[in-house]
Amino acid sequence: MSRKRNKKMAEKQMQKAVDSKPKEQMSGYTADAFMNTLARLGTGTPNLLESTEYPNTRLTQNYGLMNSLYRSHWIVRKIIDCIPEDMCKNWIDLKTQLEPGEVERFERLERRTRVKRDILKALKWCRLYGGSGAVMIIEGHEHILDEPLNYDEIMPGSFKGLIVADRWTGLYPSSETIEDVSSPEFGYPEYYEWNLENGSAMRVHHSRVLRFTGRELPLMERYAEMHWGASEVEMVFDDLKKRDNTSWNIAQLVFLANIRVLKMADLGEMLAMGDEQSQRELYTTLSQQNQLLNNMGLQVMDKDDDFHTIQYSFSGLSDIYQNFMLDISGAAEIPVTKLFGRSPAGLSATGESDMQNYYDMVGQKQASQLEPALDKLLPVMAMSEFGYIPDDLDYEFNPIAEQSEDELANIVDKKVNSIVNVFNAGILSQKVALKELKEMSVTTGMFTNITAEDIDKADDDFDTAGEDMPETGSSIVENYLRGIEQ
């Protein structure tokens, strides 16, 4: 009997232990963590670290704060403007078999319609507000903006430029989303409500809108932001507050760098027992003494009084301030040397690696933000200017970093030598060689005087490498092609 009783009790205890186990452990999952209750260390214990929380503030939606910071805070303004300006600084180089004259026509269209300026503006508002857009203005399409863009309906000279609007004051995405999985914009709004400054509103199809999105967000947060992204200000706001408060406190400490102390033997009694008139007279006396000290450096006091100064030491504040600057720089993805204009610190520090990382980051943003917009825009501009889209229409971004004269000369020398070698081998004709030199002028500034007439007069045969070139306006360049290796 005792064995059966013990067995039943053991079964009950086992069942009780199973029932008391958390569901995570019953499903084979264990939550491993450190905890020392007596020392108040680890998960779930009452200490300062465990009270830390990260609430979802969605600071991007505070439109007034974004405007205030951009207008009044130089660091925020530089964070917003710096990267877009570098993204657009050296712009693009067309890669197409178009004649040089046609390329110049295309570039004039860019300048005439201020495309680069408007895209730069859209990138800035995208970073500030989390999203922006630019509507392509095509003459004759005013009443069909809600229809998909058809290239065949773009008449010559009809492209008039871009109108930029941010997510709060111009472009509002519709509830319909693009359901075509083959579309690059799958899942994004199919239409936008475009509010103009005169108060009118239009429904615009997404194919007519160049869309720029801020920091990417998870799906549910993207829905909360109406398919836009997060503002760059949201990334740096907490670190910005720490830096600003530290800066203001350091400025306040400057006024306390030299504190003057006057010890009076009977001050306590005078304040405690004296009437209002006596206290007023004491205050007047101290004010006059302070004025004498400020004007003449003279302090007058009773023989039992004592006067001395206390000087404040600022050691260590510089390191704290610089660390906050580094935090802001890291959050903004901009080197301290560029964001704050500081020279590189440390022995043999040049800042080249920091700038190279920055240029790589800017290049990545060009690919993710500018390329989708340019892939939409360039065919429209080509149809407007030429009446057709070249089959090989392509582009690449020019290098972001400015080159020194020595670096530029080295690049030009290598490129010209390559052209000369291929020309001397009979693989290139004179005309093609001049075209290659003319194309170099876009990025190097060399050979800018080669004209379309010079190229037309050049020989187009591929077997004239050993013959004399005809005398043309570009004879200096032609002779250079002949004699650079001699």
C-alpha positions in Angstrom: 0.0 0.0 0.0 2.8 2.4 0.9 4.4 1.8 -2.5 1.2 2.7 -4.3 0.7 5.8 -2.2 4.3 6.9 -2.9 3.9 6.3 -6.6 0.7 8.4 -6.7 2.3 11.2 -4.8 5.3 11.2 -7.2 3.0 11.3 -10.2 1.1 14.3 -8.7 4.4 16.1 -8.1 5.5 15.5 -11.6 2.2 16.7 -13.0 2.4 19.8 -10.8 6.0 20.5 -12.0 4.8 20.2 -15.6 1.9 22.5 -15.1 4.1 25.1 -13.4 6.6 25.3 -16.3 6.4 28.2 -18.7 4.9 27.5 -22.1 8.2 28.4 -23.7 10.0 25.6 -21.9 7.2 23.1 -22.6 7.6 23.8 -26.3 11.3 23.2 -26.2 12.3 26.9 -26.0 14.4 28.2 -23.1 15.0 31.9 -22.4 18.6 32.0 -21.2 19.6 35.2 -19.4 21.8 36.3 -16.5 20.1 37.3 -13.2 21.4 37.9 -9.7 18.5 39.0 -7.5 20.5 39.8 -4.4 23.0 42.0 -6.4 20.1 43.4 -8.5 21.9 42.4 -11.7 20.5 41.0 -14.9 17.1 40.5 -16.5 14.1 41.5 -14.5 15.9 42.9 -11.5 15.3 46.4 -10.1 18.2 48.4 -11.5 18.8 51.4 -13.7 19.7 49.5 -16.8 16.6 47.3 -16.7 14.4 50.4 -16.5 15.6 51.5 -20.0 12.9 51.6 -22.6 12.8 52.5 -26.3 9.4 53.9 -27.1 8.3 54.3 -30.7 8.1 58.1 -31.0 7.7 58.4 -34.8 9.4 61.8 -34.7 9.2 62.1 -38.5 5.5 63.0 -38.2 6.3 66.2 -36.2 6.2 68.5 -39.1 6.7 71.7 -37.1 9.8 70.3 -35.4 11.4 69.3 -38.7 10.9 72.9 -40.1 12.2 74.5 -36.9 15.4 72.4 -36.8 16.1 72.9 -40.5 15.7 76.6 -40.3 17.6 77.3 -37.0 20.0 74.4 -36.4 23.2 74.5 -38.5 24.0 70.8 -37.8 20.6 69.6 -38.9 20.8 71.7 -42.0 24.2 70.3 -42.9 23.1 66.8 -42.3 20.1 67.3 -44.6 21.9 69.1 -47.4 25.4 67.6 -47.4 24.8 64.2 -48.9 22.3 65.3 -51.6 24.7 68.0 -52.7 27.5 65.5 -53.1 25.1 63.0 -54.9 24.3 65.7 -57.5 27.6 67.6 -57.5 29.3 66.0 -60.5 26.1 64.6 -62.0 26.0 61.9 -64.7 27.9 61.0 -67.8 25.7 59.7 -70.7 26.8 56.4 -72.2 25.3 56.3 -75.7 26.3 56.3 -79.3 24.7 59.6 -79.9 26.7 62.2 -81.8 28.5 64.8 -79.6 26.1 67.5 -81.0 23.1 65.4 -79.8 24.7 64.9 -76.4 25.1 68.6 -76.1 21.5 69.2 -77.0 20.5 66.8 -74.3 22.7 68.6 -71.7 21.2 71.9 -72.8 17.7 70.5 -72.1 18.9 69.5 -68.6 20.1 73.0 -68.0 17.1 74.7 -69.5 14.6 72.8 -67.5 16.7 72.9 -64.2 16.5 69.1 -63.8 19.6 68.9 -61.6 18.4 71.7 -59.3 14.9 70.2 -58.8 16.2 66.7 -58.1 18.6 68.1 -55.5 15.6 69.9 -53.9 13.6 66.7 -53.9 16.4 64.8 -52.3 16.7 67.4 -49.5 13.0 67.3 -48.7 13.1 63.5 -48.8 15.8 63.5 -46.1 14.1 66.2 -44.0 10.5 64.9 -44.1 11.0 61.3 -44.9 9.6 61.5 -48.4 9.1 63.8 -51.5 8.3 63.6 -55.1 8.7 65.4 -58.4 6.0 65.4 -61.1 7.2 65.4 -64.7 5.6 68.3 -66.6 4.8 67.4 -70.2 3.0 69.9 -72.3 -0.3 68.6 -73.6 -0.7 66.0 -70.8 -2.5 68.3 -68.3 -5.8 66.5 -68.6 -4.4 62.9 -68.6 -2.2 63.0 -65.5 -4.2 60.1 -64.0 -3.3 57.8 -67.0 -0.1 55.8 -67.3 2.6 57.6 -69.2 2.9 56.6 -72.8 6.2 57.5 -74.4 4.6 57.6 -77.9 2.4 60.5 -76.7 5.3 62.7 -75.8 5.7 65.4 -78.5 9.0 67.0 -79.5 9.9 69.9 -77.1 7.1 69.0 -74.7 9.1 68.3 -71.6 9.1 71.4 -69.4 10.8 70.2 -66.2 9.8 69.0 -62.8 7.6 70.4 -60.0 8.9 69.2 -56.5 6.6 68.6 -53.6 7.2 67.0 -50.2 5.0 64.4 -48.5 3.1 67.0 -46.3 2.4 69.9 -48.6 2.1 68.4 -52.1 1.9 64.7 -52.7 -0.4 62.4 -50.9 -0.4 58.7 -51.8 -3.7 57.0 -52.6 -4.9 53.8 -50.9 -4.5 51.8 -54.2 -1.2 50.0 -54.5 0.6 48.7 -57.5 -0.3 45.0 -57.8 1.9 44.1 -60.8 4.7 42.0 -59.3 6.9 42.8 -62.3 6.8 46.5 -61.6 9.9 48.0 -59.8 7.4 49.9 -57.6 5.3 46.9 -56.6 3.5 47.5 -53.3 3.8 51.3 -53.5 0.9 53.7 -54.2 -0.5 53.6 -57.7 -1.8 57.2 -57.6 -0.9 60.4 -55.8 -3.1 63.4 -54.9 -1.1 66.4 -56.1 -2.0 69.7 -54.4 -0.9 72.8 -56.2 -0.1 76.2 -54.7 -3.3 77.7 -56.1 -5.4 75.3 -54.1 -6.4 72.9 -56.9 -5.7 69.1 -56.7 -5.0 66.6 -59.3 -4.8 62.8 -59.4 -1.4 61.7 -60.9 -0.4 58.2 -62.0 2.8 56.9 -60.4 4.5 56.6 -63.8 4.6 60.4 -64.0 6.1 60.9 -60.5 9.8 60.6 -59.4 9.5 59.2 -55.9 12.2 59.8 -53.2 11.9 57.9 -49.9 13.7 58.6 -46.7 15.2 56.0 -44.4 13.6 52.6 -45.2 11.3 51.2 -42.6 9.7 47.8 -41.9 6.4 47.1 -43.6 4.1 48.1 -40.7 6.0 51.3 -40.0 5.9 52.1 -43.7 2.2 51.8 -43.6 2.2 54.1 -40.5 4.2 56.7 -42.6 1.8 56.4 -45.6 4.3 54.5 -47.7 7.1 57.0 -47.0 10.3 56.6 -45.0 11.8 58.1 -41.9 13.4 61.5 -41.6 17.2 61.8 -41.1 16.4 64.0 -38.1 14.8 61.1 -36.3 18.2 59.2 -36.6 20.2 61.9 -34.9 17.7 63.6 -32.6 18.7 62.0 -29.3 22.4 62.5 -29.9 21.7 66.0 -31.1 20.1 66.9 -27.8 23.0 65.5 -25.8 25.5 67.6 -27.9 23.4 70.8 -27.6 22.9 70.5 -23.9 26.6 69.8 -23.4 27.5 72.8 -25.6 25.2 75.2 -23.7 26.5 73.9 -20.3 30.1 74.5 -21.4 29.2 78.0 -22.5 27.6 78.6 -19.1 30.6 77.4 -17.3 32.7 80.0 -19.0 31.0 82.7 -17.0 31.9 80.7 -13.8 35.5 80.2 -14.8 36.7 82.7 -12.2 34.4 83.0 -9.2 35.1 85.8 -6.6 34.2 85.1 -3.0 33.9 87.7 -0.3 33.7 86.4 3.3 32.0 88.7 5.8 32.2 87.9 9.5 28.8 89.4 10.4 26.8 88.7 7.2 24.6 86.0 8.7 23.6 88.2 11.7 22.9 91.2 9.5 20.6 89.2 7.3 18.9 87.5 10.2 18.4 90.4 12.6 18.6 93.4 10.3 15.5 95.1 9.0 14.6 95.7 5.4 16.4 99.0 5.3 19.7 97.4 6.6 19.5 94.6 4.0 18.9 97.2 1.3 21.9 99.2 2.4 24.1 96.0 2.5 23.0 95.1 -1.1 23.8 98.7 -2.2 27.3 98.5 -0.6 28.1 95.2 -2.3 26.9 96.5 -5.6 29.2 99.5 -5.3 32.2 97.3 -4.3 31.6 95.0 -7.3 31.4 98.1 -9.6 34.7 99.4 -8.2 36.3 96.0 -8.7 35.1 95.8 -12.3 36.2 99.3 -13.2 39.5 99.6 -11.3 40.4 96.2 -9.9 40.0 97.6 -6.4 38.2 95.6 -3.6 37.4 97.5 -0.4 36.5 95.5 2.7 36.7 95.3 6.5 39.9 94.1 8.1 38.1 91.0 9.4 36.6 90.1 6.0 38.3 87.8 3.4 38.4 87.9 -0.3 39.6 85.2 -2.7 38.9 83.7 -6.1 38.1 80.2 -7.3 39.1 79.2 -10.8 37.2 76.4 -12.6 39.2 73.7 -14.5 37.8 72.7 -17.9 39.9 69.5 -18.2 37.9 66.6 -19.6 35.0 68.6 -21.1 36.7 68.7 -24.5 36.8 64.9 -24.7 33.1 64.6 -23.7 32.1 67.2 -26.3 34.1 65.4 -29.0 32.5 62.1 -28.2 29.0 63.6 -28.7 30.2 65.0 -32.0 31.3 61.5 -33.0 27.9 60.0 -32.1 26.2 62.6 -34.3 28.6 61.9 -37.1 28.0 58.2 -36.9 24.2 58.6 -36.9 24.3 61.0 -39.8 26.8 58.8 -41.8 29.0 61.9 -42.4 32.6 62.1 -41.3 33.4 64.5 -38.5 35.9 66.2 -40.8 33.1 67.1 -43.2 30.2 67.6 -40.9 31.9 69.8 -38.3 34.8 71.0 -40.5 37.4 69.6 -38.1 40.9 68.5 -39.2 41.7 64.7 -38.8 43.0 63.9 -35.3 45.8 61.6 -34.3 49.4 61.0 -35.5 49.7 60.7 -39.3 45.9 61.0 -39.6 44.8 62.2 -43.1 41.1 61.4 -43.0 41.4 59.7 -46.5 39.9 56.5 -45.3 37.0 58.3 -43.7 36.3 60.2 -46.8 36.6 57.1 -49.0 34.0 55.4 -46.8 31.8 58.5 -47.1 32.1 58.5 -50.9 31.2 54.8 -51.0 28.1 55.5 -49.0 27.2 58.4 -51.3 27.6 56.1 -54.3 25.3 53.6 -52.7 22.7 56.3 -52.1 23.0 57.3 -55.7 22.3 53.8 -56.8 19.3 53.4 -54.4 17.7 56.8 -54.7 18.8 58.6 -57.9 18.9 55.7 -60.3 15.2 54.8 -60.1 14.3 58.5 -60.7 16.8 58.9 -63.6 15.6 55.6 -65.2 12.1 57.2 -65.4 13.3 60.7 -66.4 15.9 60.2 -69.1 13.6 58.4 -71.6 11.0 61.2 -71.3 13.7 63.8 -72.0 15.0 61.8 -74.9 11.5 61.5 -76.5 11.0 65.2 -76.0 14.4 66.2 -77.5 14.9 63.6 -80.3 11.5 62.0 -80.8 12.9 58.6 -80.0 14.7 56.7 -77.2 18.2 55.5 -78.1 18.5 51.8 -77.7 21.8 52.2 -75.8 20.7 55.1 -73.6 22.6 54.6 -70.4 24.5 56.7 -67.9 27.0 56.5 -65.0 27.7 58.8 -62.1 30.8 60.9 -62.4 33.3 60.5 -59.5 32.3 62.4 -56.4 35.8 63.2 -55.1 37.5 66.2 -56.7 40.9 65.3 -58.2 44.1 67.2 -57.8 46.0 68.5 -60.8 48.6 65.8 -60.5 46.0 63.0 -60.3 44.1 64.5 -63.2 47.2 64.8 -65.3 48.0 61.1 -64.6 44.5 60.0 -65.5 44.6 62.0 -68.8 48.0 60.6 -69.7 46.9 57.0 -69.2 43.6 57.5 -71.1 45.3 59.3 -74.0 48.0 56.6 -74.2 45.4 53.9 -74.4 43.6 55.7 -77.2 46.9 56.2 -79.1 47.9 52.6 -78.7 44.6 51.3 -80.1 44.7 54.0 -82.9 48.3 53.0 -83.9 47.2 49.4 -84.0 44.7 50.3 -86.7 41.7 49.3 -84.5 40.3 52.9 -84.2 39.9 55.4 -87.0 40.8 59.0 -86.7 37.2 60.0 -86.3 36.5 57.5 -83.4 39.8 58.5 -81.7 38.7 62.2 -81.7 35.3 61.2 -80.4 37.0 59.4 -77.5 39.1 62.4 -76.8 36.0 64.7 -76.9 34.2 62.4 -74.5 37.1 62.7 -72.1 36.5 66.4 -71.9 33.4 65.9 -69.8 35.3 64.5 -66.8 38.9 65.8 -67.4 38.3 69.3 -68.9 40.9 68.4 -71.6 40.4 68.5 -75.4 37.3 70.8 -75.0 38.2 72.6 -78.3 37.5 69.6 -80.5 34.4 70.5 -82.4 31.9 68.5 -84.3 33.3 69.9 -87.5 36.8 68.6 -86.6 35.3 65.1 -86.1 33.4 65.2 -89.4 36.6 66.1 -91.3 38.6 63.3 -89.7 39.3 60.1 -91.6 36.8 57.3 -90.9 39.0 54.5 -92.3 40.6 51.9 -90.0 43.7 51.3 -92.1 45.2 54.8 -92.1 47.2 54.5 -88.9 50.5 54.9 -90.8 49.3 57.7 -93.1 49.3 61.5 -92.6 46.2 62.9 -91.1 44.4 65.7 -93.0 44.9 69.2 -91.8 41.8 70.2 -89.7 41.1 72.5 -86.8 42.2 69.8 -84.4 45.6 69.2 -86.0 47.3 69.7 -82.6 45.4 66.8 -81.1 45.9 64.7 -84.2 49.6 65.3 -84.2 49.6 64.4 -80.6 47.9 61.2 -81.4 50.7 60.5 -83.9 53.7 61.6 -81.9 53.0 61.0 -78.2 54.9 57.7 -78.2 57.7 58.8 -80.5 
